[in-house]
Amino acid sequence: MQMFKKPSVITIFIIGLITVVISSNLNWPAKFSNGIIESDAKGYYAWLPAIFIYQDLSFSFKEEVEEKYPHGAIPYEYRILSNGKVSNKYYAGTAFLIAPFFAIANFITILFTDLPADGYSYWYPVLVNIASIFYLLAGLIFIRKLLLNFKFNEGLISWVLLAVFFATNLFYYTIVEPGMSHIYSFFCISAFLYYLNKWAIFVNPKQLALVSLFLGIIIIIRPINGLIIFIAPFFFNGFNEFTGKVAIIFKSRNTKLMIGSLVLLVSIISFQPTLYFIQTGSFFLYSYGDETFQFRAFHLFDFLFSFKKGAFLYHPILLISLLGLLYLWRENRYKATYLLLFLISIFYIFSCWWSWWYGGSFGQRVLVEFLPLFALLLAYLLSIKRNLWVKISIVLCMLLCQIQTYQYRYFIIHWEDMNKEKYWEVFLKLK
């Protein structure tokens, strides 16, 4: 009970309560539940019924299920052909995290309802939404713990948590599209950063094992997010300190630790190639076909500022949080420089994807998982003495984001066909 007297814990509890109330209104009525698993989420989720209900990794049950549970969205094909055999375009890591909730849905459906236990009747999508809420709150808890490690106070952390949830598309991808991979990556990266920071402080074998665990899950959810490993030097006071701590792992008495952590990481990562081998006879395949990164044809400015999908335009709190680099610079120039270079690298790489706007999405959805880093910078910005303007900015950004979330959900903001004229034509309009 003592924990619930802390402001940041109360904030997380309130966020959870609000999320449950909104989700129960928008998604849990039977007439709306079919819309929880849509678009890419169909592919992420399909691994679960394929493995646990149909034992069919060719997904031949797809047509029958879609006809049974129609929804207004356009039918979405997630199956691909490789070596003449069917596979899933999307990686299985998201399904791995949803699996416990899938089991609960199956249990409820079989024991307490007359609904078919086919993986798609009422309780299955509802439990996907509940899974997204669970991982949201778990991610926020890890951000809180990370910020406490950096000696930020409870009140300041509360402001950060409110901004991260209500002023970014984290809100949208928890409630409106909970089957997408982003909220699950957000949780894993939050946990990864927390345990990486703890390992940097204590060089504890347990922390290194947890770092390996979460890195492995991050990779099987969305391999490109494995780039987060390159943030590791940031958590040290200099590159020499980082290399020195890494060298400790290679000392003879730590051999078992190093091998154990490596085995854990490889075991988790091998989960996806094993599924590919069962499906196609090949351990490795590129499931995205002609969709690739085009490193010479990058769209960095568009990715950050365009009216089509600019991350800083649709969620200006991200841009404001970068001012925290100035205050981090005063404390540790090495950390400020390294974090800036890391973020620039992430922006550049994501802007090189052939569809730099990432299809139908609210803002730049690929940055949802990296919100813990923006949260850290926002905490540094809030730590200044005269921070009233920062708090006012957070409130305004939350209001803007919530209005635009509503606009996006009800097609006032188009999912991928926005430009300057259209943006200002509907700016802040709710009809």
Protein Blocks (a to p, Z undefined) as FASTA:
>chain_A
ZZmmpfklmmmmmmmmmmmmmmmmmmmpmklmmmmpgcjllmmmmmmmmmmmnopakopm
mmmmmmmmgcfbdcddfbdceehiacdfbdfklmmmmmmmmmmmmmmmmmmmcbdcehpa
mklmmmmmmmmmmmmmmmmmmmmmmmmmnopafklmmmmmmmmmmmmcklmmmmmmmmbm
klmmmmmmmmmmmmmmmmmmnopaklmmmmmmmmmmmmmmommlmmmmmmmmmmpgbfkl
mmmmmmmmmpmklmmmmmmmmmmmmmmmmmmmmmmmmmnopabdcfklmaccdfklccfk
lmmmmmklpmklmmmmlmmmmmmmmmmmmmommlmmmmmmmmmmmmmmmmmpmblnnpaa
ehjfklmmmmmmmmmmmmmmmmpmblmlmmmmmmmmmmmmmmmmmmmmnomacfklccfk
lmmmmgoiaZZ
